[in-house]
Amino acid sequence: MTRIDVLIPTRDRPAELATTLAGLAAQEGPDFAVTISDQSDGAPDYACPAAASMVRVLRHKGKHVSLVRNLPRRGLAQQRAFLLAGGRAPHVLFLDDDVWLEPGTLARLHKAITLLRCGFVGSAVQGLSYVDDVRPGELEPYEEWAGPPVPELVEPGSAEWERWTLHNAANPTHLAQRLDLRQGDWRAYKVAWVGGCVLFDRARLEEVGGFDFWAELPEEHSGEDVLVQRRVMARAGGAGILPSGAVHLEAPTTVPGREVDAARSNLRAQPSASATRRS
């Protein structure tokens, strides 16, 4: 049974996509399927020889891989809504096209969300070009969950919002080093949001409407993933997982227009205004 739908939005990043797929091909554990939705200006990223080879590797390993085009472009939120609508697995991993996963990452995330029973868990991406840039002040908001995550309202400007610094540069690497975890150990910690690699409980994600707010945004926007995670956290809680296992390829952004931040926009479709503990 397919336990996880891995959803990869991509645009004009053939080399990075190939690297992302290579990381997926090395994952063991729960069965997963992959959908790649391309919005490139020219040929689709998955058509380049390296990416096509990794698709063949995944299929040879028994993974179902769907290759689709989603044009014309109508923004990141619409791309994510399009991907979400295409699967039915109980868990959904949104994986950016410039993230390499070390072996064991997918199994760790699945184990974490199964045990914690929260709305999402995530592996914050690590920029290893910053591995020698240790930032003690940015690590101060780190706080582990003592038990399963509970619903939280994480609003811009709040104390909880300041957790965003935990994921700058190589901070996830330095946090894991500080914990000195044994092989197989992991920790769940409180987050403002997680970028690049987030595993959702599909039911919890759909409860808040997924990314169906996309039509309320202009094509050029950012922060759609942050908004959705805030909504899921308000109802079902969420957590970051250490060690991360997700490495950012540090490619130039394909979203230069960031004047509209969905996470700070006053969109109509909102979850419950108050966070309540689940029974």
C-alpha positions in Angstrom: 0.0 0.0 0.0 1.3 3.5 -0.9 1.8 5.3 2.4 3.2 8.6 1.1 2.6 10.7 -2.0 5.8 12.6 -2.7 4.9 15.8 -4.5 7.6 17.8 -6.3 6.9 21.1 -8.0 9.6 22.1 -10.4 10.5 24.8 -12.9 13.8 25.4 -14.8 15.9 23.2 -12.5 16.8 20.0 -14.4 20.1 19.4 -12.6 18.6 20.1 -9.2 15.6 17.9 -9.9 17.9 15.0 -10.8 19.7 15.4 -7.5 16.4 15.5 -5.6 15.3 12.3 -7.3 18.6 10.6 -6.6 18.0 11.3 -2.9 14.5 9.8 -3.2 15.9 6.7 -5.0 18.0 5.9 -1.9 15.1 6.0 0.5 13.9 2.8 2.2 11.0 2.2 4.5 7.3 3.1 3.8 6.1 2.6 0.2 5.8 5.9 -1.7 4.7 7.2 -5.0 6.2 10.3 -6.8 4.5 13.0 -8.8 6.6 15.7 -10.5 4.7 18.7 -11.8 6.7 20.8 -14.2 6.2 24.5 -15.1 9.4 25.1 -17.0 9.7 27.7 -19.7 11.2 25.1 -22.1 11.4 21.4 -22.1 10.3 19.8 -18.8 13.0 19.3 -16.2 12.3 15.6 -16.0 13.2 15.2 -19.7 16.9 16.0 -19.0 19.1 12.8 -19.2 20.1 12.8 -15.5 16.5 13.3 -14.2 15.1 10.8 -16.7 17.7 8.3 -15.5 16.6 8.8 -11.8 13.0 8.3 -12.9 13.9 5.0 -14.4 15.8 4.0 -11.2 12.7 4.8 -9.1 10.4 2.8 -11.4 12.9 -0.1 -11.4 12.6 -0.1 -7.6 8.9 -0.4 -7.9 7.9 3.2 -7.3 5.0 4.7 -9.3 6.3 8.0 -10.8 3.9 10.4 -12.6 5.3 13.1 -14.8 2.9 16.0 -15.6 2.9 19.5 -16.9 0.9 22.2 -15.2 0.6 25.2 -17.5 0.0 28.0 -17.7 1.6 29.0 -14.4 -0.8 30.5 -11.9 1.5 30.7 -8.9 3.0 28.4 -6.3 -0.2 27.9 -4.3 -2.0 26.7 -7.5 0.9 24.3 -8.3 0.7 22.8 -4.8 -3.1 22.5 -5.0 -2.8 20.8 -8.4 -0.3 18.3 -6.9 -2.3 17.6 -3.8 -5.4 16.8 -5.9 -3.6 14.0 -7.8 -3.1 11.5 -5.0 -4.8 9.6 -2.2 -2.1 8.3 0.1 -2.7 9.1 3.8 0.5 11.1 4.1 1.8 13.8 1.7 5.4 14.9 1.4 5.9 18.3 -0.3 9.5 18.2 -1.5 11.1 21.1 -3.2 13.1 20.5 -6.4 16.3 21.6 -4.8 16.5 19.4 -1.8 18.6 16.2 -1.4 17.5 13.7 1.3 20.1 11.6 3.0 19.2 7.9 3.3 16.7 7.2 6.1 15.1 10.7 6.1 11.7 9.6 4.7 11.5 6.6 7.1 12.3 8.9 10.0 9.6 11.5 9.0 7.0 8.8 8.6 7.8 7.2 12.0 7.6 10.6 13.6 4.3 11.6 12.2 2.9 8.1 13.0 4.0 8.3 16.6 3.3 12.0 17.2 -0.1 12.0 15.4 0.1 15.7 14.5 -0.7 17.6 11.4 2.8 17.7 9.9 6.4 17.0 10.6 9.3 18.6 8.6 13.0 18.4 7.9 14.3 21.9 7.7 16.8 22.2 4.8 20.4 22.8 5.7 22.7 25.1 3.7 26.0 23.3 4.2 28.0 26.2 2.6 27.3 27.8 6.0 28.6 24.8 8.1 31.4 26.9 9.6 29.0 29.8 10.4 27.7 29.0 13.8 25.0 31.4 15.1 24.3 30.7 18.8 21.8 33.6 19.1 19.6 32.1 16.3 19.5 28.7 18.1 18.0 30.2 21.3 14.3 29.6 20.4 14.9 25.9 20.2 12.4 24.0 22.4 11.5 20.3 22.1 8.1 18.9 22.4 7.8 16.9 25.7 5.0 14.9 24.2 2.9 14.9 21.0 2.6 18.4 19.5 -0.6 20.3 20.5 -2.4 22.9 18.4 -0.7 26.3 18.4 -1.5 29.7 16.9 1.8 31.0 15.4 1.2 34.6 14.3 3.7 36.9 12.6 5.3 39.0 15.3 4.6 36.6 18.2 7.3 34.9 20.3 6.5 31.6 18.5 7.2 33.3 15.2 10.8 34.0 16.2 11.5 30.3 15.9 12.0 30.9 12.2 15.7 31.7 13.0 16.2 28.0 13.8 16.2 27.2 10.1 18.6 29.8 8.8 21.9 28.8 7.0 23.2 25.5 8.6 21.4 26.0 11.9 19.6 22.6 11.7 23.1 21.0 11.3 24.4 22.8 14.4 21.3 21.9 16.5 21.7 18.2 15.6 25.4 18.4 16.5 24.6 20.0 19.8 22.1 17.2 20.6 24.7 14.5 19.9 22.0 11.9 19.0 22.8 8.2 18.7 22.1 6.4 15.5 18.4 6.1 15.0 17.4 8.7 17.6 15.4 11.8 16.7 13.8 14.8 18.4 10.6 16.7 17.7 10.8 20.5 18.3 8.6 23.5 18.0 8.6 25.5 14.8 7.2 28.6 13.2 7.2 26.7 9.9 9.5 24.4 7.9 10.6 25.0 4.3 11.4 22.5 1.6 10.5 19.1 3.0 7.3 18.7 4.9 5.2 15.6 5.5 1.5 16.2 6.1 -1.3 14.1 7.4 -3.5 14.4 4.3 -6.7 14.5 6.3 -5.4 17.3 8.5 -4.2 19.2 5.4 -7.5 18.9 3.6 -9.4 19.9 6.8 -8.0 23.4 6.4 -8.6 23.5 2.6 -5.2 22.6 1.4 -4.0 25.3 -1.0 -7.4 26.1 -2.4 -6.9 29.7 -1.6 -4.6 30.0 -4.6 -7.2 31.9 -6.7 -7.1 34.8 -4.1 -3.5 35.4 -4.8 -1.7 37.0 -7.8 0.6 34.7 -9.8 3.7 36.2 -8.2 3.6 35.3 -4.5 5.5 33.5 -1.8 4.6 32.1 1.7 1.9 29.8 0.6 3.5 26.9 2.4 3.9 29.0 5.6 0.3 29.9 5.5 -0.9 26.3 5.2 1.4 25.1 8.0 0.1 27.8 10.3 -3.4 26.7 9.6 -2.6 23.0 10.2 -0.7 23.9 13.4 -3.8 25.8 14.7 -5.9 22.6 14.4 -3.5 19.7 14.8 0.0 20.8 15.8 3.2 20.4 13.9 6.9 19.8 14.5 10.4 19.9 13.1 12.5 16.8 13.3 16.2 16.5 14.1 18.4 15.3 12.6 17.1 16.9 9.5 18.6 14.8 6.7 17.5 17.4 4.1 20.2 19.4 2.3 19.5 22.5 0.4 21.2 22.6 -3.0 21.4 26.4 -2.7 20.3 27.1 -6.3 19.1 30.6 -7.3 15.4 31.1 -6.6 12.9 30.6 -9.4 10.5 32.9 -7.6 12.0 36.4 -7.7 8.7 38.2 -7.2 7.9 38.1 -3.5 6.0 41.3 -2.9 2.9 39.4 -1.9 3.5 37.2 1.1 0.6 34.7 1.4 1.4 34.1 5.1 0.7 37.7 5.9 -2.2 38.2 3.6 -5.8 38.5 4.7 -7.3 35.6 2.8 -11.0 34.7 3.2 -10.7 31.0 3.9 -9.4 30.7 7.4 -9.3 27.8 9.9 -10.9 28.1 13.4 -9.8 31.3 15.1 -8.8 29.5 18.3 -6.5 26.6 18.7 -8.0 23.8 20.8 -6.4 20.6 22.1 -7.5 17.4 20.4 -9.2 14.8 22.6 
